[in-house]
């Protein structure tokens, strides 16, 4: 996609959101169905994914690990955002790789140690881009990508989160 095509595609949306900001707020939703064993099925809209325990928590590795899914979402979001930003900068990206990796101490989630965090201790992202942009321009593209990547910003600045139990009978 070229910059003018992207601008043409997004311009009416940007105008509408400037005029009516409430229309820019969209609720995204994911639903997981508790499966047999220790598993949960999630319909991604494109495929059905069954998540289960990571081998470090007792799983056999045959099901998706939710930690991997989080990192996959981060890498995918950063990749899509980078492509859009590069397009807006008029830079043709021939290819590249976005790697998201994170360190988990499974003592936390298994309740072995109260000192071990439950969740990622650290997440790192490495981006390699094949393009002809000057290093300064490419650095700016990566900076803007970081600023507008939804998953990255959500992880950096967690939103208010609530958990509610609902009655299964009704």
SEDREN-750195 format. One line per field, with one value per residue (C-alpha): residue number from 1; residue in one letter; chain; x, y, z. Coordinates in Angstrom, 1 decimal. Example, Ala and Ser with C-alpha at 12.3 -4.5 7.8 and 13.67 -1.06 7.14 Angstrom:
<rs>
i <- (1_2)
aa <- (A_S)
ch <- (A_A)
u <- (12.3_13.7)
v <- (-4.5_-1.1)
w <- (7.8_7.1)
</rs>
This chain:
<rs>
i <- (1_2_3_4_5_6_7_8_9_10_11_12_13_14_15_16_17_18_19_20_21_22_23_24_25_26_27_28_29_30_31_32_33_34_35_36_37_38_39_40_41_42_43_44_45_46_47_48_49_50_51_52_53_54_55_56_57_58_59_60_61_62_63_64_65_66_67_68_69_70_71_72_73_74_75_76_77_78_79_80_81_82_83_84_85_86_87_88_89_90_91_92_93_94_95_96_97_98_99_100_101_102_103_104_105_106_107_108_109_110_111_112_113_114_115_116_117_118_119_120_121_122_123_124_125_126_127_128_129_130_131_132_133_134_135_136_137_138_139_140_141_142_143_144_145_146_147_148_149_150_151_152_153_154_155_156_157_158_159_160_161_162_163_164_165_166_167_168_169_170)
aa <- (X_X_X_X_X_X_X_X_X_X_X_X_X_X_X_X_X_X_X_X_X_X_X_X_X_X_X_X_X_X_X_X_X_X_X_X_X_X_X_X_X_X_X_X_X_X_X_X_X_X_X_X_X_X_X_X_X_X_X_X_X_X_X_X_X_X_X_X_X_X_X_X_X_X_X_X_X_X_X_X_X_X_X_X_X_X_X_X_X_X_X_X_X_X_X_X_X_X_X_X_X_X_X_X_X_X_X_X_X_X_X_X_X_X_X_X_X_X_X_X_X_X_X_X_X_X_X_X_X_X_X_X_X_X_X_X_X_X_X_X_X_X_X_X_X_X_X_X_X_X_X_X_X_X_X_X_X_X_X_X_X_X_X_X_X_X_X_X_X_X)
ch <- (A_A_A_A_A_A_A_A_A_A_A_A_A_A_A_A_A_A_A_A_A_A_A_A_A_A_A_A_A_A_A_A_A_A_A_A_A_A_A_A_A_A_A_A_A_A_A_A_A_A_A_A_A_A_A_A_A_A_A_A_A_A_A_A_A_A_A_A_A_A_A_A_A_A_A_A_A_A_A_A_A_A_A_A_A_A_A_A_A_A_A_A_A_A_A_A_A_A_A_A_A_A_A_A_A_A_A_A_A_A_A_A_A_A_A_A_A_A_A_A_A_A_A_A_A_A_A_A_A_A_A_A_A_A_A_A_A_A_A_A_A_A_A_A_A_A_A_A_A_A_A_A_A_A_A_A_A_A_A_A_A_A_A_A_A_A_A_A_A_A)
u <- (0.0_1.3_1.1_-1.6_-3.8_-3.3_-4.1_-7.2_-8.3_-7.8_-8.7_-12.5_-12.0_-9.7_-12.2_-15.1_-13.2_-12.2_-15.8_-17.3_-14.7_-17.1_-17.2_-13.5_-14.0_-14.5_-14.9_-12.9_-13.9_-12.3_-14.1_-12.6_-14.5_-13.3_-12.3_-11.7_-8.6_-6.8_-7.5_-9.4_-10.5_-10.4_-12.0_-9.7_-12.2_-9.7_-8.9_-9.8_-6.9_-6.7_-4.5_-3.2_-0.4_3.2_5.5_7.3_3.9_3.1_1.7_2.8_3.4_0.5_-1.5_-0.8_0.8_-1.0_2.4_3.4_0.1_0.7_4.2_2.7_0.1_2.9_5.0_2.0_0.8_4.3_4.8_1.5_2.1_5.6_4.3_1.7_4.2_6.8_4.1_3.1_6.8_7.0_9.4_9.1_9.7_10.9_10.7_11.9_11.3_9.8_10.8_9.1_10.6_9.9_11.2_8.8_9.7_7.3_7.8_5.3_2.4_2.9_2.9_6.3_7.7_5.8_8.9_8.7_6.4_3.4_3.7_6.6_9.5_10.9_9.8_12.2_11.4_13.9_13.1_15.0_13.8_14.9_14.5_16.5_15.7_18.4_19.2_17.8_14.5_14.3_14.9_12.1_9.8_10.6_9.9_6.6_5.8_6.4_4.2_1.2_1.5_-1.7_-0.4_3.0_1.4_-1.1_1.7_3.7_0.7_-1.7_-5.4_-7.7_-8.7_-11.6_-12.6_-16.2_-17.7_-21.0_-23.5_-23.3_-26.9_-28.4)
v <- (0.0_3.5_6.5_8.2_5.0_4.8_8.5_8.1_5.1_6.7_10.4_9.9_8.0_10.6_13.4_11.5_10.8_14.5_15.6_12.8_11.4_9.0_7.0_6.4_4.3_0.6_-2.3_-5.3_-8.6_-12.1_-15.1_-18.3_-21.5_-23.7_-27.0_-30.5_-30.9_-27.7_-25.8_-22.9_-22.5_-19.0_-18.2_-15.6_-15.0_-16.6_-19.8_-21.7_-21.8_-24.1_-22.7_-24.9_-25.2_-24.4_-27.4_-25.4_-25.5_-29.1_-29.0_-31.3_-28.5_-29.6_-26.5_-22.8_-21.1_-17.8_-16.2_-17.0_-15.6_-12.3_-12.0_-13.0_-10.2_-7.7_-8.8_-8.7_-5.3_-3.8_-5.3_-3.9_-0.5_-0.3_-1.1_1.6_4.2_3.4_3.8_7.2_8.1_7.1_4.3_1.0_-1.9_-5.0_-7.2_-7.6_-9.4_-8.3_-10.5_-10.2_-12.3_-12.3_-13.8_-15.7_-17.2_-20.1_-20.2_-17.3_-18.8_-22.2_-20.6_-22.0_-18.6_-15.5_-13.5_-14.6_-12.4_-13.9_-12.7_-11.5_-10.1_-8.5_-8.2_-7.2_-6.5_-6.5_-5.1_-5.8_-3.9_-4.3_-1.0_1.9_4.5_6.5_5.3_8.5_8.0_4.4_5.3_7.8_5.1_2.8_5.6_6.4_2.7_2.4_5.4_4.0_0.3_-0.6_-3.8_-2.2_0.8_-1.3_-3.3_-0.1_1.7_-1.0_0.0_-0.3_-3.9_-5.6_-9.2_-10.2_-13.6_-14.3_-17.0_-19.8_-20.7_-17.5)
w <- (0.0_-0.8_1.4_-0.6_-0.4_3.3_3.8_1.6_3.6_7.0_6.3_6.6_9.9_11.3_10.3_11.9_15.1_15.4_15.0_17.1_19.5_21.1_17.8_18.1_21.2_20.1_22.5_21.4_22.8_23.1_24.5_25.8_26.3_29.1_27.4_28.7_30.9_31.8_28.6_27.1_23.5_22.0_18.6_17.1_14.2_11.9_13.7_16.9_19.3_22.3_25.1_27.8_30.3_29.2_29.7_32.5_34.3_33.6_30.1_27.3_24.7_22.4_23.2_22.8_25.7_26.6_27.4_23.8_22.6_24.4_22.8_19.4_19.8_20.6_17.6_15.3_16.5_16.2_12.7_11.5_13.1_11.7_8.2_8.5_9.9_7.2_4.5_6.0_5.9_2.2_3.0_1.2_3.5_1.6_4.7_8.2_11.5_14.8_17.7_21.1_23.9_27.6_30.8_33.1_36.4_36.7_40.5_40.6_38.7_40.4_43.8_44.7_45.8_46.8_45.9_42.2_40.1_38.4_34.8_32.7_34.5_31.4_27.7_24.9_21.3_18.5_15.1_11.9_8.8_5.2_3.5_2.0_4.6_6.2_9.7_11.2_9.3_10.3_13.9_13.7_12.2_15.1_17.6_16.0_15.9_19.6_20.3_18.3_18.8_20.8_22.5_23.3_24.9_26.8_28.3_29.1_30.7_31.9_31.8_34.7_34.8_36.6_37.0_37.7_38.3_36.5_37.4_34.8_35.2_33.9)
</rs>
